Amino acid sequence: MSDVNPANMKRKDVIRLRDTNADKVYFANYSLRVLRVLMEHCVDLGWCDANPAKGVSELRTVSAEREPWPRDSLARYRAACPLGTRERLVMELCVGTGQRIGDVLGMRWSDIQDGAFVVKQSKTGKELWVPILPQLQAALDAASRHSIFILTNERGTNRWSYRGASQAVRKIREQIGALSYDIHSWRYNAACELLEAGCEDDLIAAVTGQSPAMVLHYTKKVRQRMRAKQAQQMRTEQKRNV
């Protein structure tokens, strides 16, 4: 390919390259970004007058919105990960505290005070005091304490990395048939469980540290189902009284 002249590349060639990989959207867009940088360098070197990749739009991606793990999937996960395993502990921490996975992985034993986690969210800077639920307490009691961090790498010498935790959880997801729900979805579970328990939005935010808009976002599907059920029950009662 050393004889390829970048000056001969046209905008239509860039578009054809992108569209040829339309079935692999991430790869198509990544290739376009790389080509855009390379062609800009060619312009700087004087090998061509213009960057044909500049302004070519990337393919649109449609990603499904996250949802909380269904109860049966969460039950299968617990069954596949006994107490004492990191996979079980990371799930109980995420669901039990309602925090982002990055903050969960950084939790230390010293963060436990008066039966609760004292959390300072890395993204928002908010400081929270989150009481520990019985299921989470059982997982904490079964965990080893060889490090300052609650979740550690295999050697127990440092905190568990996001990559390591994500890969370990994915293996369980594959095993139980729950690939549609990932490590981030557990925060949705926390918010939705609080909603289903009858908590108002300010109470949900007191645990998760979310803004009112994010509380609504995380709970909107469960909220809609709950409201629809209530509405239909009211409708049924009204007809009975006619």
C-alpha positions in Angstrom: 0.0 0.0 0.0 3.1 2.3 0.0 2.2 3.5 -3.5 -1.2 4.9 -2.5 -1.3 8.6 -3.1 -3.5 10.4 -0.5 -4.0 13.2 -2.9 -6.2 10.8 -5.0 -8.6 10.2 -2.1 -12.0 11.8 -2.6 -14.9 12.5 -0.2 -16.9 9.7 -2.0 -14.1 7.2 -1.1 -14.3 8.1 2.5 -18.1 7.7 2.5 -17.8 4.4 0.7 -15.3 3.2 3.3 -17.7 4.2 6.1 -20.8 2.6 4.5 -19.0 -0.6 3.6 -18.7 -1.2 7.3 -22.2 -0.1 8.2 -23.0 -3.5 9.8 -20.2 -2.8 12.3 -21.1 0.7 13.4 -18.4 1.1 16.0 -15.6 0.0 13.6 -17.0 2.2 10.8 -17.0 5.3 13.0 -13.6 4.5 14.5 -12.1 4.0 11.0 -13.6 7.4 9.9 -12.0 9.1 13.0 -8.6 7.6 12.3 -8.8 8.5 8.6 -9.8 12.0 9.5 -6.6 12.4 11.6 -4.4 10.8 9.0 -5.6 13.0 6.2 -5.3 16.1 8.3 -1.6 15.1 8.8 -1.3 14.7 5.0 -2.6 18.2 4.6 0.0 19.5 7.0 2.8 17.7 5.1 1.6 19.1 1.8 0.7 15.8 0.3 -2.8 16.9 -0.5 -4.7 20.2 -0.4 -7.8 19.3 1.6 -8.9 16.6 4.1 -11.7 14.6 2.3 -12.7 13.0 5.6 -13.4 16.3 7.3 -17.1 16.9 7.7 -18.1 13.3 6.8 -20.7 12.4 9.4 -20.5 9.2 11.5 -23.1 6.5 11.4 -25.8 6.9 14.0 -25.9 4.4 16.8 -29.1 3.4 18.5 -28.4 2.1 22.0 -31.1 0.6 24.2 -31.8 2.4 27.4 -30.6 0.7 30.6 -33.1 -0.9 32.8 -32.9 -2.5 36.3 -32.2 -6.2 36.5 -35.5 -8.1 36.7 -36.0 -9.8 40.1 -35.5 -13.3 38.7 -32.3 -12.3 37.0 -31.0 -10.8 40.2 -32.0 -14.0 42.0 -30.1 -16.1 39.5 -27.1 -13.9 39.9 -27.1 -14.3 43.7 -27.5 -18.1 43.3 -24.5 -18.2 40.9 -22.3 -16.0 43.2 -22.3 -17.3 46.8 -21.4 -15.0 49.7 -17.7 -14.5 50.0 -17.1 -13.9 46.3 -16.2 -10.5 44.8 -18.9 -10.9 42.2 -21.5 -11.2 44.9 -20.0 -8.4 46.9 -19.8 -5.9 44.1 -23.5 -6.5 43.2 -24.7 -6.1 46.8 -22.6 -2.9 47.1 -24.1 -1.4 44.0 -27.7 -2.3 44.7 -27.4 -1.7 48.4 -25.8 1.8 48.2 -27.1 3.0 44.9 -23.7 4.4 43.9 -21.9 4.5 40.6 -19.6 1.6 40.0 -16.5 3.8 40.1 -17.3 5.0 43.6 -18.2 1.4 44.7 -14.8 0.1 43.5 -13.1 2.8 45.5 -14.9 2.1 48.8 -12.8 1.4 51.8 -13.5 -0.4 55.1 -12.9 2.9 56.9 -15.9 4.3 54.9 -18.2 2.3 57.2 -19.3 4.4 60.1 -22.2 3.9 62.5 -23.8 1.2 60.4 -23.6 3.1 57.1 -21.3 4.0 54.3 -19.9 7.5 54.2 -19.6 8.3 50.5 -18.1 11.2 48.6 -19.2 10.9 45.0 -16.3 11.4 42.6 -18.5 12.8 39.9 -20.6 15.3 41.9 -18.6 15.8 45.0 -21.7 15.1 47.1 -21.2 13.6 50.5 -23.7 11.0 51.6 -24.4 8.8 54.6 -26.1 5.6 53.4 -27.3 3.0 55.9 -26.3 -0.6 55.2 -29.1 -3.1 54.3 -29.1 -6.6 55.7 -28.2 -8.3 52.4 -25.2 -6.0 52.0 -24.2 -6.5 55.6 -24.2 -10.3 55.1 -21.9 -9.9 52.0 -19.6 -7.6 54.0 -19.4 -10.1 56.8 -18.4 -12.8 54.4 -15.7 -10.7 52.8 -12.0 -10.9 53.6 -10.3 -7.8 55.1 -6.7 -8.0 53.9 -6.7 -4.6 52.3 -7.9 -1.0 52.9 -10.2 -1.5 49.9 -13.4 -3.6 50.2 -13.2 -4.9 46.6 -9.6 -5.9 45.8 -7.7 -7.5 42.9 -7.0 -11.3 43.0 -3.8 -10.7 45.1 -5.6 -8.5 47.5 -3.0 -5.8 47.2 -5.0 -3.1 45.5 -8.5 -2.0 44.6 -10.4 -4.1 41.9 -10.1 -2.4 38.6 -13.2 -1.5 36.5 -12.0 -3.8 33.7 -11.5 -6.7 36.1 -14.9 -6.2 37.8 -16.7 -5.8 34.5 -15.2 -8.9 33.0 -15.9 -11.0 36.0 -19.5 -9.8 36.1 -19.9 -10.4 32.4 -18.9 -14.1 32.9 -21.8 -14.5 35.4 -24.2 -12.6 33.1 -23.3 -15.0 30.3 -23.7 -18.0 32.6 -27.2 -17.0 33.8 -28.5 -15.4 30.5 -28.5 -11.8 31.6 -26.4 -10.1 29.0 -29.0 -7.4 28.6 -28.2 -6.1 32.1 -24.8 -4.8 33.0 -22.8 -3.6 36.0 -24.2 -0.1 35.7 -27.9 -1.3 35.7 -27.6 -2.1 39.5 -27.9 1.6 40.3 -31.2 1.5 38.5 -32.2 -1.4 40.8 -31.4 0.7 43.8 -33.5 3.7 42.7 -36.4 1.6 41.5 -36.5 -0.5 44.7 -36.7 2.7 46.7 -39.5 3.9 44.5 -41.4 0.7 44.8 -41.0 0.9 48.6 -43.0 4.1 48.5 -40.1 6.6 48.7 -40.6 10.1 47.4 -38.0 11.4 45.0 -36.2 13.3 47.7 -35.8 10.1 49.7 -34.4 8.3 46.6 -32.0 11.1 46.1 -30.9 10.9 49.7 -29.5 7.5 49.0 -28.3 7.7 45.4 -27.2 11.4 45.4 -29.0 12.0 42.1 -30.6 15.2 40.9 -34.4 15.2 40.6 -34.1 14.8 36.8 -31.8 11.8 37.2 -34.1 10.2 39.7 -36.9 10.5 37.2 -34.7 9.1 34.4 -33.6 6.1 36.4 -37.1 5.2 37.6 -39.2 6.3 34.7 -40.2 2.8 33.3 -41.0 1.4 36.7 -42.8 4.6 37.6 -44.9 4.4 34.5 -45.9 0.8 35.2 -46.8 1.7 38.8 -48.9 4.7 37.8 -50.6 2.7 35.0 -51.5 -0.1 37.5 -52.9 2.5 39.9 -54.8 4.2 37.1 -56.4 0.9 35.9 -57.3 -0.1 39.4 -59.1 3.3 39.9 -60.8 2.7 36.6 -62.0 -0.7 37.7 -63.3 0.6 41.0 -65.1 3.4 39.2 -67.0 1.0 37.0 -67.9 -1.2 39.9 -69.5 1.8 41.5 -71.6 2.9 38.5 
